Amino acid sequence: MAVTLADLDLVELGEHVASWGFKPSHAARVLRRFYAGQSWTGAPGHALPDGLLQRLNTDLAGTAATVAQRQQAEDGTTKLLLRLGDGRTVETVLLPDFRPDRAAGCLSSQVGCAMGCDFCATTRTGWERNLTSGEIIEQFLALRREARSVGRALKTVVFMGMGEPMLNLDAVLPAIRRMADNALGGLGWRQITVSTVGIVPGIDALAASGLPVQLAVSLHAPDDVTRARLLPMGRRHAIGEILAAVRRFQESRGRPVIIQYCLLAGVNDSVEQAEQLAALLEPYRVHVNLLRYNATGVGLRGAEYAPASVEVTLRFARILQERGLVVHVRRSRGPDIDAACGQLRYREAAKEAGGNGYLAGAKTTA
């Protein structure tokens, strides 16, 4: 694939600029305006030498992803389906904040996903490949433009879209550096969260990177048997092993880790399971996000999941709070569009395949 500005950091672009016979210092000006969504021509004090502008336009003017489809829900949630240079597609989502001037973004790290989580639509199309850092940056820039178009500013992002970020850290970490860097994306380190289904080596690698980002772990069950049924990765990393990695990450950062728990009716939402989860997490300094499930139909194993009722959700939260845990109940976003992770891509793939739901070229997962 051709190299674009989204693929390059300051040093890399500086090397390109120098190879063309210009001062490397021009790279900072170019990328600063690129991340701000501004042209580097026609602005006082920002004009570039004509020869450099020509090289940028001919060598690096392409894009790593373009918007193929846009859906907007009544609550303002906007999902973008981006088409990549090789024709594959990936999702990214803009989530309006309760403050009218702010928004959050959800980023994908892979085309498809190999984790096989039974209640997730992404898993139905299997895993195809990792995203490049440039393709991740293109999602960030698309969400930034989308937020500005509705009078908001993109203030936080989370890697919680398609794919498992810990299995693509070679691209995720460089993208984070560019998004957070004050000279480029300017988002700030603590405004970025990396979410994982519990890939222990990945959690340790993220800790070793030294990047002061937030960590979220998708637990979804208080016991290994239930968790392995929902998340096959649970057979590889037991809950105790995952929480040990969480503790190591906390010790390296000094901040709470977020535990994600999606409440599924009759599966992981009982009083006993709430008490079990409370006992499990009590020794840890974590914040628990209780998630409302966006139904996606029948899973890979033939089960069809439904969201826990509001009454059950609040009861579950109360039990955790009574044990001293910090709990946030997250409302479902975009229920009137294909807002659940992988849903829009799966639907479009089914249309392209003549309605049989099969995505050509996708690998199945066990």
C-alpha positions in Angstrom: 0.0 0.0 0.0 1.2 3.5 -0.8 2.5 5.6 2.1 0.4 8.6 3.2 0.8 11.4 5.7 -1.3 9.4 8.2 1.4 6.7 8.2 4.3 9.0 9.2 5.5 10.5 12.5 7.6 13.7 12.7 10.9 11.9 12.3 9.7 9.7 9.3 8.2 12.7 7.5 11.4 14.7 8.2 13.4 12.0 6.5 11.2 12.1 3.4 11.4 15.9 3.3 15.2 15.8 3.7 15.5 13.2 0.9 13.7 15.7 -1.4 16.2 18.3 -0.6 14.3 20.5 1.9 14.7 21.3 5.6 13.3 18.5 7.8 11.8 21.2 10.1 9.0 21.6 7.5 7.6 18.2 8.6 6.3 19.6 11.9 4.4 22.4 10.2 2.9 19.9 7.7 1.8 17.3 10.2 0.4 19.9 12.7 -1.9 21.2 10.0 -2.7 17.8 8.7 -3.9 16.6 12.2 -5.8 19.8 12.6 -7.7 19.2 9.3 -6.2 22.2 7.7 -4.5 22.7 4.3 -0.9 23.8 4.4 -1.5 26.3 1.6 -3.2 29.6 1.6 -2.7 30.4 5.3 -0.4 33.3 6.3 2.8 32.1 7.8 2.2 28.5 6.7 3.1 28.5 3.0 5.6 25.8 2.0 8.2 25.9 -0.7 6.5 25.1 -4.1 8.8 22.2 -4.7 8.0 20.6 -1.4 4.3 21.2 -1.8 4.5 19.4 -5.2 6.3 16.4 -3.6 3.7 16.2 -0.9 0.9 16.2 -3.4 2.4 13.6 -5.7 4.1 11.3 -3.1 2.0 11.5 0.1 -1.3 13.0 -0.8 -3.3 9.8 -0.7 -5.5 8.6 2.1 -5.3 5.3 4.0 -9.1 5.1 4.3 -12.2 6.8 3.0 -15.8 7.0 4.4 -17.9 4.4 2.6 -21.1 4.7 4.7 -22.4 6.9 7.6 -25.2 6.1 10.1 -26.5 8.5 12.7 -28.8 7.6 15.6 -31.4 9.7 17.2 -29.1 10.1 20.2 -26.4 11.6 18.0 -24.2 8.5 17.9 -22.6 8.3 14.5 -21.0 5.1 13.0 -18.7 5.4 10.0 -17.8 2.5 7.8 -14.3 3.2 6.3 -13.0 1.6 3.2 -9.3 0.8 3.2 -6.9 0.9 0.3 -7.3 -2.9 -0.3 -11.1 -2.7 -0.4 -11.7 -4.0 3.1 -13.8 -2.1 5.6 -13.6 -1.2 9.2 -15.9 0.6 11.7 -15.4 3.7 13.9 -17.9 5.4 16.1 -18.5 8.9 17.4 -20.3 9.1 20.8 -21.7 12.5 21.9 -20.8 13.5 25.4 -23.3 14.8 28.0 -21.6 18.1 27.5 -22.8 19.7 24.2 -19.3 20.6 23.0 -17.5 17.3 23.5 -17.5 13.8 22.0 -15.7 10.5 22.4 -14.5 8.1 19.7 -14.3 4.3 19.4 -11.5 3.0 17.2 -10.8 -0.4 15.6 -7.4 -2.0 15.6 -8.0 -4.9 13.2 -10.1 -5.8 10.2 -12.5 -8.3 11.8 -11.5 -10.2 15.0 -10.2 -13.6 15.9 -11.4 -13.6 19.6 -14.7 -15.3 18.8 -16.7 -13.6 21.6 -20.1 -15.2 21.2 -22.2 -12.1 21.7 -20.2 -9.8 19.3 -21.1 -9.2 15.7 -17.5 -8.6 14.7 -16.6 -12.2 15.3 -19.0 -13.4 12.6 -16.7 -12.2 9.8 -13.6 -13.7 11.3 -10.2 -12.0 11.3 -8.6 -10.7 8.1 -5.6 -8.6 9.0 -4.2 -6.0 11.4 -4.7 -2.3 10.6 -1.7 -0.1 10.0 -1.0 2.8 12.2 -2.0 5.1 9.3 -5.4 3.3 9.0 -5.9 3.9 12.8 -5.0 7.5 12.4 -7.5 7.9 9.5 -10.2 6.8 11.9 -9.1 9.4 14.4 -9.1 12.1 11.8 -12.5 11.0 10.4 -14.0 11.2 13.9 -12.4 14.6 14.5 -14.0 15.9 11.3 -17.3 14.4 12.2 -17.3 15.9 15.7 -16.5 19.4 14.3 -19.3 19.1 11.8 -21.8 19.0 14.7 -20.1 21.6 16.8 -18.2 19.2 19.1 -14.6 18.5 19.8 -13.2 14.9 20.0 -11.8 14.7 23.5 -11.3 11.0 24.3 -10.8 7.8 22.3 -11.0 4.2 23.2 -9.7 1.1 21.3 -12.9 -0.8 21.7 -14.0 -1.3 18.2 -13.3 -4.2 15.8 -10.3 -6.4 16.8 -8.1 -7.0 19.8 -5.6 -4.1 20.3 -3.1 -6.2 22.3 -2.6 -8.4 19.2 -1.6 -5.3 17.1 0.5 -3.2 19.4 3.1 -2.7 16.7 0.6 -0.4 15.0 -1.6 0.7 18.0 1.3 2.2 20.0 2.7 4.4 17.2 -0.8 5.6 16.4 -1.3 6.4 20.1 1.9 8.4 20.2 0.8 10.5 17.2 -2.8 11.0 18.5 -1.5 12.1 22.0 1.5 14.1 20.9 0.9 17.8 21.5 2.8 18.6 18.3 0.4 16.4 16.3 -3.0 15.0 17.4 -2.8 16.9 20.8 -5.4 14.6 22.4 -3.3 13.8 25.5 -2.3 10.5 27.0 -4.9 10.1 29.6 -7.7 10.7 27.1 -6.8 7.4 25.4 -8.0 4.0 26.6 -6.9 0.6 25.3 -9.4 -2.2 25.9 -8.6 -5.9 25.8 -10.5 -9.2 26.3 -7.6 -10.2 28.7 -4.5 -10.8 26.6 -2.0 -11.0 29.5 1.2 -10.6 27.4 -0.4 -7.6 25.8 -1.3 -6.0 29.1 2.3 -6.4 30.2 3.7 -5.1 26.9 1.4 -2.0 27.2 2.8 -1.5 30.7 6.4 -1.9 29.5 5.8 0.7 26.7 5.6 3.4 29.3 2.7 5.2 27.6 0.5 6.7 30.3 -2.8 5.6 28.8 -5.8 4.0 30.4 -6.4 0.3 30.4 -9.9 -1.4 30.2 -10.4 -5.2 30.5 -13.5 -6.9 29.3 -14.3 -9.4 32.0 -18.1 -10.2 31.4 -18.2 -13.0 33.9 -17.0 -13.6 37.5 -16.0 -17.3 36.9 -13.8 -19.0 34.3 -16.5 -21.4 33.1 -19.0 -18.7 32.2 -16.3 -16.5 30.8 -14.9 -19.2 28.5 -18.4 -19.8 27.1 -18.8 -16.1 26.3 -15.1 -15.3 25.4 -13.1 -18.3 24.1 -9.9 -16.4 25.1 -11.0 -17.2 28.7 -9.7 -20.8 28.1 -6.2 -19.3 27.5 -6.0 -16.8 30.3 -7.9 -17.4 33.6 -9.5 -14.6 35.4 -6.9 -14.8 38.2 -4.1 -14.5 35.7 -5.7 -11.5 34.0 -6.3 -9.7 37.4 -2.6 -10.3 38.3 -1.7 -8.5 35.0 -4.1 -5.8 36.0 -2.3 -5.3 39.3 1.0 -5.1 37.5 -0.3 -2.5 35.2 -1.8 -0.5 38.1 1.6 -0.6 39.9 3.3 0.8 36.8 0.7 3.6 36.4 -0.8 4.4 39.8 -4.3 4.7 38.4 -7.4 2.5 38.5 -8.0 0.1 35.6 -11.5 -0.1 34.1 -13.4 -3.5 34.2 -16.0 -3.8 31.5 -18.9 -6.1 32.2 -21.7 -6.5 29.6 -24.9 -7.7 31.4 -26.6 -10.5 29.4 -30.1 -11.6 30.6 -30.0 -14.9 32.4 -26.3 -15.4 31.6 -24.2 -13.3 33.9 -26.6 -11.0 35.7 -27.8 -12.9 38.8 -27.5 -11.8 42.4 -25.0 -14.6 43.0 -22.8 -13.5 40.1 -22.9 -9.9 41.3 -21.7 -11.0 44.8 -19.1 -13.2 43.2 -17.8 -10.4 41.0 -17.7 -8.0 44.0 -15.7 -10.5 46.1 -13.3 -11.0 43.1 -12.7 -7.3 42.5 -12.7 -6.0 46.1 -9.0 -6.3 46.6 -8.3 -4.4 43.4 -8.4 -0.6 42.7 -10.7 -0.7 39.7 -13.7 1.1 38.2 -16.5 -1.2 36.9 -18.4 -0.2 33.8 -21.7 -2.1 33.5 -22.6 -2.1 29.9 -26.1 -2.4 28.3 -26.0 -4.9 25.5 -27.0 -4.0 21.9 -28.5 -7.2 20.6 -26.8 -8.6 17.5 -28.8 -11.8 16.8 -27.7 -15.4 17.1 -24.0 -16.0 18.1 -21.5 -18.4 16.7 -22.6 -21.1 19.1 -26.3 -20.8 18.4 -27.2 -18.7 21.4 -29.2 -15.5 21.2 -28.4 -13.0 23.9 -30.6 -10.2 25.3 -29.8 -7.2 27.5 -30.4 -7.4 31.2 -33.4 -5.4 32.3 -33.0 -2.0 33.9 -34.2 -3.3 37.2 -31.6 -6.2 37.1 -28.9 -3.8 36.0 -29.5 -1.4 38.9 -29.6 -4.3 41.4 -26.3 -5.6 40.0 -24.7 -2.2 40.4 -26.1 -1.7 43.9 -24.5 -5.0 45.1 -21.1 -3.9 43.8 -21.4 -0.5 45.3 -22.3 -1.9 48.7 -19.0 -3.7 48.6 -17.2 -0.4 48.0 -16.6 -0.7 44.3 -16.8 2.3 42.0 -19.5 1.5 39.4 -20.8 3.3 36.3 -23.9 2.1 34.5 -23.3 2.8 30.8 -26.4 3.4 28.7 -26.8 1.7 25.3 -25.9 4.0 22.5 -27.3 4.1 19.0 -29.9 1.3 19.4 -31.8 2.5 16.2 -28.7 2.0 14.0 -26.1 -0.8 13.6 -24.3 0.5 16.6 -23.0 -2.7 18.1 -19.4 -3.5 17.2 -19.1 -5.1 13.8 -22.9 -4.9 13.0 -22.8 -2.5 10.1 -19.8 -4.2 8.5 -21.5 -7.6 8.8 -24.7 -6.2 7.3 -22.9 -4.7 4.4 -20.9 -7.8 3.8 -24.1 -9.9 3.7 -25.5 -7.5 1.1 -22.4 -7.7 -1.1 -22.5 -11.5 -0.8 -26.1 -11.7 -1.9 -27.7 -11.9 1.5 -26.1 -15.1 2.7 -24.1 -13.3 5.4 -20.7 -14.7 4.2 -17.8 -12.2 3.9 -15.6 -13.4 1.1 -12.0 -13.8 2.3 -12.8 -13.8 6.0 -11.3 -16.5 8.2 -13.6 -18.3 10.6 -12.7 -18.5 14.3 -13.2 -21.4 16.8 
